[in-house]
Amino acid sequence: MTTLYSDFTKLSDSQQDYFYHLAEGTNTRVLDFFEKVPAEIRSQPDLVEMYLNGDAELGISDKDWSHIVSKHNGGSNEATNGFFEDMSENRSRGADNVTPEEMYEAQQSDEEEVATLLESVEDVADASGWALAADAAAGAGELALDFLAPVVGGGLAAKLVVDRCDTLEEKVGYGSAAGIATAAVLCTPVGQACVAGYVGFKLAKRGIKLFNKHFANA
């Protein structure tokens, strides 16, 4: 079983039906249409749904299947002649073919939207983690805060460095050094004040976004 097929089987029946509809009457496999969905989100049906049908709160556009060579100009319905594009862009083009400039803009927009979708998933995970940390700090008072800032700050610094290293040796060496150095700074009153301000800002920013997205209509 290929990864593409495995991801396709995770979709709901209605989602699969949409791709079967696109492939109907063509010589193209249904998976070739599904492959037009960005690879980074194919394995997550919820993100595929938001990518195709839009999400106003996240700024994700509703998508049409766009023909590169328009049907008016003899273009086929095969997967090789199409891509997913902002509905408004596709419909405003009318019977014209897609230009190279428009294709490039659509690809750039896709990359930005995929990044937003993936970030929305990370925000949920981050919010859960910060909620546990905040609960621990509230329960244990200043001792918890004094201990939490160096640990969290050092860990984040180490991860930031590790993500940018290529070899295992670099990851272990530089990551450890970054974590220790950052933890040392954050043990100071000034360091803890900076962390408190930064974390507060991040919590507020992400908290508002999460509230609007997930809880406003609860």
Secondary structure, 3 states (H helix, E strand, C coil): CCHHHHHHHCCCHHHHHHHHHHHCCCCCCHHHHHCCCCHHHCCCHHHHHHHHHCECCCCECCEEEEECCCHHHCCCCCHHHEEEEEHHHHHHHCCCCCCHHHHHHHHHHHHHHHHHHHHHHHHHHHHHHHHHHHHHHHHHCHHHHHHHHHHHHHHHHHHHHHCCCCCHHHHHHHHHHHHHHHHHHHCCHHHHHHHHHHHHHHHHHHHHHHHHHHHCCC
